[in-house]
Amino acid sequence: EGKLGAALKAAGFTDISAEEFTYSTVIPGNSPRDAAKTFLHATPVGAKLNEHGGEELLEAAYDAYVECAMEGGAEMVDMASAEPEWTGQDLERGVTRGLRFKN
């Protein structure tokens, strides 16, 4: 059912059931733009953007990410309360906040 199910059917899958659901997720960053950088640098997309357009394209991608996130209702939250398991973990940049994408 839904977009995921339709995409799987269009790709030729016939014996797979698909159920769509959403869940809240938090991307570490002290600002929406910092979270965008964290996310894009952790994905192959960020590497490809850099490879094909350098810093200028990455800067545009950060802006687009932030715009989409904020238009979609994302909000900045305190990492210690939003995601307690992150407290003290992998936050060497002094990150104490995160961008939460609501479900």
Biopython code that builds the backbone (N, CA, C, O; Angstrom):
import numpy as np
from Bio.PDB.StructureBuilder import StructureBuilder

atoms = [
    (1, "GLU", "N", (0.833, -1.189, 0.000)),
    (1, "GLU", "CA", (0.000, 0.000, 0.000)),
    (1, "GLU", "C", (0.874, 1.247, 0.000)),
    (1, "GLU", "O", (2.029, 1.198, 0.421)),
    (2, "GLY", "N", (0.341, 2.335, -0.458)),
    (2, "GLY", "CA", (1.037, 3.612, -0.423)),
    (2, "GLY", "C", (2.141, 3.720, -1.453)),
    (2, "GLY", "O", (2.285, 2.865, -2.326)),
    (3, "LYS", "N", (2.923, 4.793, -1.337)),
    (3, "LYS", "CA", (3.978, 5.075, -2.304)),
    (3, "LYS", "C", (5.054, 3.995, -2.324)),
    (3, "LYS", "O", (5.522, 3.611, -3.396)),
    (4, "LEU", "N", (5.452, 3.502, -1.153)),
    (4, "LEU", "CA", (6.486, 2.467, -1.099)),
    (4, "LEU", "C", (6.012, 1.201, -1.796)),
    (4, "LEU", "O", (6.741, 0.624, -2.603)),
    (5, "GLY", "N", (4.807, 0.771, -1.494)),
    (5, "GLY", "CA", (4.261, -0.420, -2.133)),
    (5, "GLY", "C", (4.154, -0.251, -3.643)),
    (5, "GLY", "O", (4.475, -1.168, -4.399)),
    (6, "ALA", "N", (3.704, 0.920, -4.081)),
    (6, "ALA", "CA", (3.591, 1.183, -5.520)),
    (6, "ALA", "C", (4.956, 1.169, -6.190)),
    (6, "ALA", "O", (5.095, 0.650, -7.297)),
    (7, "ALA", "N", (5.960, 1.728, -5.536)),
    (7, "ALA", "CA", (7.313, 1.742, -6.104)),
    (7, "ALA", "C", (7.874, 0.333, -6.210)),
    (7, "ALA", "O", (8.522, 0.001, -7.202)),
    (8, "LEU", "N", (7.636, -0.499, -5.205)),
    (8, "LEU", "CA", (8.116, -1.878, -5.246)),
    (8, "LEU", "C", (7.425, -2.655, -6.362)),
    (8, "LEU", "O", (8.067, -3.427, -7.074)),
    (9, "LYS", "N", (6.130, -2.453, -6.514)),
    (9, "LYS", "CA", (5.396, -3.124, -7.589)),
    (9, "LYS", "C", (5.904, -2.666, -8.956)),
    (9, "LYS", "O", (6.071, -3.479, -9.865)),
    (10, "ALA", "N", (6.149, -1.357, -9.096)),
    (10, "ALA", "CA", (6.644, -0.818, -10.365)),
    (10, "ALA", "C", (8.032, -1.363, -10.689)),
    (10, "ALA", "O", (8.404, -1.472, -11.858)),
    (11, "ALA", "N", (8.796, -1.703, -9.655)),
    (11, "ALA", "CA", (10.138, -2.255, -9.861)),
    (11, "ALA", "C", (10.094, -3.746, -10.143)),
    (11, "ALA", "O", (11.135, -4.362, -10.375)),
    (12, "GLY", "N", (8.900, -4.338, -10.128)),
    (12, "GLY", "CA", (8.766, -5.742, -10.479)),
    (12, "GLY", "C", (8.642, -6.699, -9.311)),
    (12, "GLY", "O", (8.554, -7.910, -9.518)),
    (13, "PHE", "N", (8.633, -6.186, -8.086)),
    (13, "PHE", "CA", (8.478, -7.072, -6.932)),
    (13, "PHE", "C", (7.020, -7.477, -6.798)),
    (13, "PHE", "O", (6.120, -6.644, -6.900)),
    (14, "THR", "N", (6.798, -8.766, -6.567)),
    (14, "THR", "CA", (5.421, -9.248, -6.454)),
    (14, "THR", "C", (5.131, -9.937, -5.132)),
    (14, "THR", "O", (3.975, -10.004, -4.712)),
    (15, "ASP", "N", (6.156, -10.448, -4.473)),
    (15, "ASP", "CA", (5.940, -11.215, -3.241)),
    (15, "ASP", "C", (6.422, -10.468, -2.003)),
    (15, "ASP", "O", (6.855, -11.087, -1.031)),
    (16, "ILE", "N", (6.348, -9.163, -2.035)),
    (16, "ILE", "CA", (6.807, -8.359, -0.900)),
    (16, "ILE", "C", (5.653, -7.499, -0.415)),
    (16, "ILE", "O", (4.999, -6.811, -1.199)),
    (17, "SER", "N", (5.415, -7.549, 0.876)),
    (17, "SER", "CA", (4.412, -6.640, 1.427)),
    (17, "SER", "C", (5.154, -5.419, 1.975)),
    (17, "SER", "O", (6.265, -5.534, 2.491)),
    (18, "ALA", "N", (4.539, -4.281, 1.857)),
    (18, "ALA", "CA", (5.164, -3.042, 2.306)),
    (18, "ALA", "C", (4.179, -2.273, 3.163)),
    (18, "ALA", "O", (3.018, -2.099, 2.793)),
    (19, "GLU", "N", (4.648, -1.819, 4.300)),
    (19, "GLU", "CA", (3.832, -1.004, 5.176)),
    (19, "GLU", "C", (4.604, 0.279, 5.440)),
    (19, "GLU", "O", (5.774, 0.239, 5.820)),
    (20, "GLU", "N", (3.957, 1.405, 5.240)),
    (20, "GLU", "CA", (4.626, 2.678, 5.449)),
    (20, "GLU", "C", (4.340, 3.188, 6.850)),
    (20, "GLU", "O", (3.224, 3.074, 7.356)),
    (21, "PHE", "N", (5.368, 3.751, 7.465)),
    (21, "PHE", "CA", (5.214, 4.392, 8.760)),
    (21, "PHE", "C", (6.309, 5.444, 8.882)),
    (21, "PHE", "O", (7.321, 5.391, 8.184)),
    (22, "THR", "N", (6.094, 6.376, 9.757)),
    (22, "THR", "CA", (7.096, 7.405, 9.984)),
    (22, "THR", "C", (7.539, 7.356, 11.439)),
    (22, "THR", "O", (6.833, 6.831, 12.300)),
    (23, "TYR", "N", (8.693, 7.898, 11.693)),
    (23, "TYR", "CA", (9.198, 7.963, 13.055)),
    (23, "TYR", "C", (10.062, 9.206, 13.179)),
    (23, "TYR", "O", (10.647, 9.678, 12.204)),
    (24, "SER", "N", (10.131, 9.719, 14.380)),
    (24, "SER", "CA", (10.917, 10.906, 14.647)),
    (24, "SER", "C", (12.404, 10.550, 14.610)),
    (24, "SER", "O", (12.808, 9.497, 15.101)),
    (25, "THR", "N", (13.205, 11.426, 14.029)),
    (25, "THR", "CA", (14.644, 11.218, 14.022)),
    (25, "THR", "C", (15.335, 12.548, 14.262)),
    (25, "THR", "O", (14.818, 13.599, 13.886)),
    (26, "VAL", "N", (16.503, 12.502, 14.889)),
    (26, "VAL", "CA", (17.247, 13.711, 15.222)),
    (26, "VAL", "C", (18.622, 13.639, 14.571)),
    (26, "VAL", "O", (19.341, 12.654, 14.740)),
    (27, "ILE", "N", (18.993, 14.688, 13.822)),
    (27, "ILE", "CA", (20.314, 14.804, 13.214)),
    (27, "ILE", "C", (21.118, 15.772, 14.075)),
    (27, "ILE", "O", (20.707, 16.922, 14.230)),
    (28, "PRO", "N", (22.257, 15.348, 14.644)),
    (28, "PRO", "CA", (23.045, 16.229, 15.498)),
    (28, "PRO", "C", (23.540, 17.471, 14.763)),
    (28, "PRO", "O", (23.984, 17.395, 13.617)),
    (29, "GLY", "N", (23.457, 18.603, 15.436)),
    (29, "GLY", "CA", (23.949, 19.871, 14.905)),
    (29, "GLY", "C", (23.484, 21.006, 15.789)),
    (29, "GLY", "O", (22.353, 20.990, 16.275)),
    (30, "ASN", "N", (24.339, 21.992, 16.005)),
    (30, "ASN", "CA", (23.971, 23.103, 16.880)),
    (30, "ASN", "C", (23.071, 24.128, 16.201)),
    (30, "ASN", "O", (22.604, 25.066, 16.847)),
    (31, "SER", "N", (22.826, 23.957, 14.904)),
    (31, "SER", "CA", (21.897, 24.801, 14.153)),
    (31, "SER", "C", (21.344, 23.937, 13.021)),
    (31, "SER", "O", (21.893, 22.875, 12.726)),
    (32, "PRO", "N", (20.272, 24.381, 12.393)),
    (32, "PRO", "CA", (19.774, 23.600, 11.261)),
    (32, "PRO", "C", (20.844, 23.408, 10.181)),
    (32, "PRO", "O", (20.945, 22.325, 9.606)),
    (33, "ARG", "N", (21.633, 24.431, 9.903)),
    (33, "ARG", "CA", (22.669, 24.322, 8.876)),
    (33, "ARG", "C", (23.770, 23.344, 9.305)),
    (33, "ARG", "O", (24.288, 22.594, 8.478)),
    (34, "ASP", "N", (24.123, 23.350, 10.582)),
    (34, "ASP", "CA", (25.125, 22.411, 11.096)),
    (34, "ASP", "C", (24.615, 20.976, 10.974)),
    (34, "ASP", "O", (25.378, 20.070, 10.639)),
    (35, "ALA", "N", (23.324, 20.771, 11.245)),
    (35, "ALA", "CA", (22.734, 19.432, 11.089)),
    (35, "ALA", "C", (22.744, 19.010, 9.625)),
    (35, "ALA", "O", (22.992, 17.845, 9.318)),
    (36, "ALA", "N", (22.475, 19.953, 8.718)),
    (36, "ALA", "CA", (22.516, 19.648, 7.284)),
    (36, "ALA", "C", (23.907, 19.196, 6.882)),
    (36, "ALA", "O", (24.056, 18.240, 6.120)),
    (37, "LYS", "N", (24.934, 19.881, 7.391)),
    (37, "LYS", "CA", (26.315, 19.490, 7.088)),
    (37, "LYS", "C", (26.619, 18.107, 7.642)),
    (37, "LYS", "O", (27.228, 17.279, 6.965)),
    (38, "THR", "N", (26.191, 17.860, 8.884)),
    (38, "THR", "CA", (26.416, 16.551, 9.504)),
    (38, "THR", "C", (25.803, 15.450, 8.647)),
    (38, "THR", "O", (26.447, 14.437, 8.373)),
    (39, "PHE", "N", (24.563, 15.652, 8.228)),
    (39, "PHE", "CA", (23.858, 14.647, 7.446)),
    (39, "PHE", "C", (24.505, 14.433, 6.085)),
    (39, "PHE", "O", (24.815, 13.303, 5.710)),
    (40, "LEU", "N", (24.707, 15.514, 5.350)),
    (40, "LEU", "CA", (25.234, 15.375, 3.982)),
    (40, "LEU", "C", (26.659, 14.831, 3.950)),
    (40, "LEU", "O", (27.012, 14.086, 3.036)),
    (41, "HIS", "N", (27.476, 15.190, 4.928)),
    (41, "HIS", "CA", (28.844, 14.678, 4.949)),
    (41, "HIS", "C", (28.904, 13.209, 5.352)),
    (41, "HIS", "O", (29.929, 12.553, 5.167)),
    (42, "ALA", "N", (27.808, 12.695, 5.901)),
    (42, "ALA", "CA", (27.769, 11.293, 6.324)),
    (42, "ALA", "C", (27.161, 10.392, 5.256)),
    (42, "ALA", "O", (26.984, 9.195, 5.483)),
    (43, "THR", "N", (26.841, 10.953, 4.101)),
    (43, "THR", "CA", (26.192, 10.166, 3.058)),
    (43, "THR", "C", (26.983, 10.232, 1.751)),
    (43, "THR", "O", (27.764, 11.160, 1.542)),
    (44, "PRO", "N", (26.785, 9.264, 0.890)),
    (44, "PRO", "CA", (27.407, 9.326, -0.436)),
    (44, "PRO", "C", (26.941, 10.545, -1.236)),
    (44, "PRO", "O", (27.655, 11.020, -2.119)),
    (45, "VAL", "N", (25.755, 11.042, -0.929)),
    (45, "VAL", "CA", (25.241, 12.215, -1.631)),
    (45, "VAL", "C", (26.169, 13.401, -1.426)),
    (45, "VAL", "O", (26.488, 14.116, -2.376)),
    (46, "GLY", "N", (26.604, 13.612, -0.187)),
    (46, "GLY", "CA", (27.517, 14.719, 0.090)),
    (46, "GLY", "C", (28.812, 14.605, -0.687)),
    (46, "GLY", "O", (29.315, 15.604, -1.201)),
    (47, "ALA", "N", (29.358, 13.408, -0.780)),
    (47, "ALA", "CA", (30.598, 13.192, -1.523)),
    (47, "ALA", "C", (30.394, 13.465, -3.010)),
    (47, "ALA", "O", (31.255, 14.066, -3.652)),
    (48, "LYS", "N", (29.271, 13.031, -3.560)),
    (48, "LYS", "CA", (28.996, 13.262, -4.982)),
    (48, "LYS", "C", (28.787, 14.749, -5.269)),
    (48, "LYS", "O", (29.266, 15.263, -6.280)),
    (49, "LEU", "N", (28.074, 15.434, -4.380)),
    (49, "LEU", "CA", (27.884, 16.870, -4.558)),
    (49, "LEU", "C", (29.227, 17.584, -4.579)),
    (49, "LEU", "O", (29.469, 18.455, -5.415)),
    (50, "ASN", "N", (30.092, 17.208, -3.653)),
    (50, "ASN", "CA", (31.412, 17.821, -3.585)),
    (50, "ASN", "C", (32.230, 17.493, -4.834)),
    (50, "ASN", "O", (32.922, 18.354, -5.377)),
    (51, "GLU", "N", (32.144, 16.254, -5.276)),
    (51, "GLU", "CA", (32.892, 15.809, -6.456)),
    (51, "GLU", "C", (32.465, 16.571, -7.711)),
    (51, "GLU", "O", (33.300, 16.930, -8.541)),
    (52, "HIS", "N", (31.164, 16.814, -7.842)),
    (52, "HIS", "CA", (30.651, 17.417, -9.066)),
    (52, "HIS", "C", (30.503, 18.930, -9.026)),
    (52, "HIS", "O", (30.393, 19.567, -10.073)),
    (53, "GLY", "N", (30.499, 19.512, -7.838)),
    (53, "GLY", "CA", (30.293, 20.958, -7.792)),
    (53, "GLY", "C", (31.079, 21.682, -6.730)),
    (53, "GLY", "O", (30.987, 22.901, -6.591)),
    (54, "GLY", "N", (31.863, 20.913, -5.972)),
    (54, "GLY", "CA", (32.695, 21.524, -4.949)),
    (54, "GLY", "C", (31.899, 22.194, -3.839)),
    (54, "GLY", "O", (30.719, 21.915, -3.630)),
    (55, "GLU", "N", (32.580, 23.082, -3.138)),
    (55, "GLU", "CA", (31.990, 23.746, -1.978)),
    (55, "GLU", "C", (30.752, 24.567, -2.342)),
    (55, "GLU", "O", (29.818, 24.667, -1.547)),
    (56, "GLU", "N", (30.746, 25.143, -3.521)),
    (56, "GLU", "CA", (29.593, 25.961, -3.935)),
    (56, "GLU", "C", (28.317, 25.125, -4.002)),
    (56, "GLU", "O", (27.261, 25.563, -3.545)),
    (57, "LEU", "N", (28.414, 23.929, -4.567)),
    (57, "LEU", "CA", (27.243, 23.057, -4.649)),
    (57, "LEU", "C", (26.854, 22.539, -3.272)),
    (57, "LEU", "O", (25.668, 22.429, -2.962)),
    (58, "LEU", "N", (27.837, 22.222, -2.449)),
    (58, "LEU", "CA", (27.534, 21.781, -1.089)),
    (58, "LEU", "C", (26.808, 22.878, -0.311)),
    (58, "LEU", "O", (25.850, 22.593, 0.407)),
    (59, "GLU", "N", (27.251, 24.116, -0.446)),
    (59, "GLU", "CA", (26.597, 25.229, 0.247)),
    (59, "GLU", "C", (25.137, 25.344, -0.179)),
    (59, "GLU", "O", (24.259, 25.567, 0.654)),
    (60, "ALA", "N", (24.880, 25.191, -1.475)),
    (60, "ALA", "CA", (23.499, 25.238, -1.970)),
    (60, "ALA", "C", (22.688, 24.064, -1.411)),
    (60, "ALA", "O", (21.510, 24.215, -1.087)),
    (61, "ALA", "N", (23.322, 22.904, -1.301)),
    (61, "ALA", "CA", (22.643, 21.724, -0.762)),
    (61, "ALA", "C", (22.296, 21.926, 0.717)),
    (61, "ALA", "O", (21.214, 21.535, 1.156)),
    (62, "TYR", "N", (23.204, 22.530, 1.484)),
    (62, "TYR", "CA", (22.900, 22.807, 2.897)),
    (62, "TYR", "C", (21.669, 23.701, 2.997)),
    (62, "TYR", "O", (20.772, 23.452, 3.803)),
    (63, "ASP", "N", (21.635, 24.758, 2.160)),
    (63, "ASP", "CA", (20.497, 25.679, 2.186)),
    (63, "ASP", "C", (19.202, 24.962, 1.828)),
    (63, "ASP", "O", (18.175, 25.173, 2.473)),
    (64, "ALA", "N", (19.246, 24.114, 0.798)),
    (64, "ALA", "CA", (18.051, 23.384, 0.377)),
    (64, "ALA", "C", (17.585, 22.415, 1.464)),
    (64, "ALA", "O", (16.387, 22.286, 1.714)),
    (65, "TYR", "N", (18.528, 21.743, 2.102)),
    (65, "TYR", "CA", (18.212, 20.799, 3.180)),
    (65, "TYR", "C", (17.494, 21.529, 4.309)),
    (65, "TYR", "O", (16.457, 21.076, 4.794)),
    (66, "VAL", "N", (18.056, 22.664, 4.723)),
    (66, "VAL", "CA", (17.464, 23.434, 5.817)),
    (66, "VAL", "C", (16.070, 23.914, 5.427)),
    (66, "VAL", "O", (15.133, 23.819, 6.220)),
    (67, "GLU", "N", (15.933, 24.425, 4.216)),
    (67, "GLU", "CA", (14.630, 24.918, 3.762)),
    (67, "GLU", "C", (13.589, 23.804, 3.789)),
    (67, "GLU", "O", (12.486, 23.995, 4.301)),
    (68, "CYS", "N", (13.933, 22.656, 3.245)),
    (68, "CYS", "CA", (12.998, 21.519, 3.232)),
    (68, "CYS", "C", (12.661, 21.057, 4.643)),
    (68, "CYS", "O", (11.503, 20.778, 4.954)),
    (69, "ALA", "N", (13.676, 20.980, 5.489)),
    (69, "ALA", "CA", (13.457, 20.517, 6.864)),
    (69, "ALA", "C", (12.523, 21.456, 7.621)),
    (69, "ALA", "O", (11.579, 21.015, 8.276)),
    (70, "MET", "N", (12.795, 22.743, 7.523)),
    (70, "MET", "CA", (11.999, 23.698, 8.280)),
    (70, "MET", "C", (10.570, 23.796, 7.722)),
    (70, "MET", "O", (9.614, 23.924, 8.487)),
    (71, "GLU", "N", (10.431, 23.736, 6.413)),
    (71, "GLU", "CA", (9.087, 23.740, 5.821)),
    (71, "GLU", "C", (8.307, 22.491, 6.220)),
    (71, "GLU", "O", (7.079, 22.519, 6.301)),
    (72, "GLY", "N", (9.023, 21.396, 6.470)),
    (72, "GLY", "CA", (8.390, 20.145, 6.875)),
    (72, "GLY", "C", (8.114, 20.045, 8.358)),
    (72, "GLY", "O", (7.628, 19.016, 8.830)),
    (73, "GLY", "N", (8.417, 21.105, 9.109)),
    (73, "GLY", "CA", (8.107, 21.117, 10.532)),
    (73, "GLY", "C", (9.221, 20.657, 11.451)),
    (73, "GLY", "O", (8.981, 20.427, 12.636)),
    (74, "ALA", "N", (10.440, 20.516, 10.931)),
    (74, "ALA", "CA", (11.555, 20.123, 11.795)),
    (74, "ALA", "C", (11.802, 21.212, 12.839)),
    (74, "ALA", "O", (11.468, 22.379, 12.633)),
    (75, "GLU", "N", (12.386, 20.810, 13.948)),
    (75, "GLU", "CA", (12.662, 21.758, 15.026)),
    (75, "GLU", "C", (13.985, 21.422, 15.694)),
    (75, "GLU", "O", (14.417, 20.269, 15.692)),
    (76, "MET", "N", (14.622, 22.432, 16.264)),
    (76, "MET", "CA", (15.860, 22.219, 17.014)),
    (76, "MET", "C", (15.501, 21.760, 18.421)),
    (76, "MET", "O", (14.608, 22.319, 19.058)),
    (77, "VAL", "N", (16.211, 20.729, 18.902)),
    (77, "VAL", "CA", (15.956, 20.187, 20.237)),
    (77, "VAL", "C", (17.281, 19.961, 20.955)),
    (77, "VAL", "O", (18.337, 19.907, 20.325)),
    (78, "ASP", "N", (17.218, 19.829, 22.268)),
    (78, "ASP", "CA", (18.378, 19.508, 23.078)),
    (78, "ASP", "C", (18.647, 18.009, 22.959)),
    (78, "ASP", "O", (17.758, 17.202, 23.231)),
    (79, "MET", "N", (19.858, 17.627, 22.558)),
    (79, "MET", "CA", (20.174, 16.206, 22.343)),
    (79, "MET", "C", (20.032, 15.379, 23.614)),
    (79, "MET", "O", (19.569, 14.240, 23.553)),
    (80, "ALA", "N", (20.420, 15.928, 24.766)),
    (80, "ALA", "CA", (20.382, 15.160, 26.015)),
    (80, "ALA", "C", (18.971, 14.712, 26.367)),
    (80, "ALA", "O", (18.786, 13.629, 26.920)),
    (81, "SER", "N", (17.972, 15.534, 26.052)),
    (81, "SER", "CA", (16.602, 15.129, 26.369)),
    (81, "SER", "C", (15.930, 14.428, 25.193)),
    (81, "SER", "O", (15.127, 13.519, 25.403)),
    (82, "ALA", "N", (16.237, 14.827, 23.970)),
    (82, "ALA", "CA", (15.595, 14.228, 22.800)),
    (82, "ALA", "C", (16.134, 12.837, 22.495)),
    (82, "ALA", "O", (15.377, 11.944, 22.114)),
    (83, "GLU", "N", (17.431, 12.653, 22.661)),
    (83, "GLU", "CA", (18.093, 11.375, 22.366)),
    (83, "GLU", "C", (19.137, 11.100, 23.447)),
    (83, "GLU", "O", (20.331, 11.269, 23.201)),
    (84, "PRO", "N", (18.711, 10.681, 24.636)),
    (84, "PRO", "CA", (19.643, 10.524, 25.757)),
    (84, "PRO", "C", (20.849, 9.628, 25.472)),
    (84, "PRO", "O", (21.913, 9.829, 26.057)),
    (85, "GLU", "N", (20.700, 8.644, 24.583)),
    (85, "GLU", "CA", (21.820, 7.756, 24.277)),
    (85, "GLU", "C", (22.957, 8.477, 23.561)),
    (85, "GLU", "O", (24.073, 7.960, 23.507)),
    (86, "TRP", "N", (22.694, 9.664, 23.009)),
    (86, "TRP", "CA", (23.742, 10.438, 22.341)),
    (86, "TRP", "C", (24.600, 11.211, 23.339)),
    (86, "TRP", "O", (25.705, 11.632, 22.996)),
    (87, "THR", "N", (24.122, 11.405, 24.552)),
    (87, "THR", "CA", (24.840, 12.219, 25.515)),
    (87, "THR", "C", (26.263, 11.703, 25.706)),
    (87, "THR", "O", (26.477, 10.575, 26.151)),
    (88, "GLY", "N", (27.224, 12.547, 25.365)),
    (88, "GLY", "CA", (28.632, 12.198, 25.521)),
    (88, "GLY", "C", (29.181, 11.292, 24.437)),
    (88, "GLY", "O", (30.342, 10.889, 24.518)),
    (89, "GLN", "N", (28.399, 10.958, 23.435)),
    (89, "GLN", "CA", (28.834, 10.044, 22.389)),
    (89, "GLN", "C", (29.053, 10.783, 21.071)),
    (89, "GLN", "O", (28.157, 11.483, 20.601)),
    (90, "ASP", "N", (30.215, 10.637, 20.481)),
    (90, "ASP", "CA", (30.491, 11.146, 19.138)),
    (90, "ASP", "C", (30.179, 12.628, 18.968)),
    (90, "ASP", "O", (29.848, 13.069, 17.867)),
    (91, "LEU", "N", (30.280, 13.384, 20.026)),
    (91, "LEU", "CA", (29.939, 14.791, 19.947)),
    (91, "LEU", "C", (31.165, 15.663, 20.206)),
    (91, "LEU", "O", (31.091, 16.672, 20.909)),
    (92, "GLU", "N", (32.289, 15.257, 19.628)),
    (92, "GLU", "CA", (33.545, 15.962, 19.873)),
    (92, "GLU", "C", (33.526, 17.394, 19.362)),
    (92, "GLU", "O", (34.364, 18.193, 19.779)),
    (93, "ARG", "N", (32.620, 17.742, 18.492)),
    (93, "ARG", "CA", (32.520, 19.107, 17.983)),
    (93, "ARG", "C", (31.767, 20.007, 18.948)),
    (93, "ARG", "O", (31.537, 21.178, 18.644)),
    (94, "GLY", "N", (31.382, 19.491, 20.090)),
    (94, "GLY", "CA", (30.627, 20.289, 21.041)),
    (94, "GLY", "C", (29.150, 20.384, 20.693)),
    (94, "GLY", "O", (28.478, 21.342, 21.076)),
    (95, "VAL", "N", (28.650, 19.408, 19.980)),
    (95, "VAL", "CA", (27.239, 19.416, 19.585)),
    (95, "VAL", "C", (26.374, 19.060, 20.785)),
    (95, "VAL", "O", (26.565, 18.020, 21.414)),
    (96, "THR", "N", (25.437, 19.918, 21.092)),
    (96, "THR", "CA", (24.508, 19.672, 22.191)),
    (96, "THR", "C", (23.052, 19.692, 21.727)),
    (96, "THR", "O", (22.145, 19.376, 22.496)),
    (97, "ARG", "N", (22.835, 20.065, 20.461)),
    (97, "ARG", "CA", (21.478, 20.178, 19.927)),
    (97, "ARG", "C", (21.338, 19.319, 18.677)),
    (97, "ARG", "O", (22.322, 18.791, 18.157)),
    (98, "GLY", "N", (20.123, 19.189, 18.211)),
    (98, "GLY", "CA", (19.883, 18.419, 16.994)),
    (98, "GLY", "C", (18.631, 18.901, 16.290)),
    (98, "GLY", "O", (17.773, 19.551, 16.887)),
    (99, "LEU", "N", (18.542, 18.576, 15.022)),
    (99, "LEU", "CA", (17.382, 18.918, 14.217)),
    (99, "LEU", "C", (16.457, 17.714, 14.179)),
    (99, "LEU", "O", (16.797, 16.680, 13.603)),
    (100, "ARG", "N", (15.275, 17.851, 14.800)),
    (100, "ARG", "CA", (14.335, 16.729, 14.870)),
    (100, "ARG", "C", (13.325, 16.816, 13.724)),
    (100, "ARG", "O", (12.663, 17.832, 13.512)),
    (101, "PHE", "N", (13.241, 15.700, 12.997)),
    (101, "PHE", "CA", (12.224, 15.553, 11.969)),
    (101, "PHE", "C", (11.084, 14.805, 12.619)),
    (101, "PHE", "O", (11.237, 13.659, 13.043)),
    (102, "LYS", "N", (9.947, 15.456, 12.695)),
    (102, "LYS", "CA", (8.796, 14.875, 13.372)),
    (102, "LYS", "C", (8.178, 13.750, 12.537)),
    (102, "LYS", "O", (8.333, 13.690, 11.317)),
    (103, "ASN", "N", (7.479, 12.871, 13.234)),
    (103, "ASN", "CA", (6.766, 11.812, 12.525)),
    (103, "ASN", "C", (5.371, 12.231, 12.236)),
    (103, "ASN", "O", (4.608, 11.470, 11.642)),
]
sb = StructureBuilder()
sb.init_structure("model")
sb.init_model(0)
sb.init_chain("A")
sb.init_seg("    ")
for serial, (resi, resn, name, xyz) in enumerate(atoms, 1):
    if name == "N":
        sb.init_residue(resn, " ", resi, " ")
    sb.init_atom(name, np.array(xyz, "f"), 0.0, 1.0, " ", f" {name:<3s}", serial, name[0])
structure = sb.get_structure()
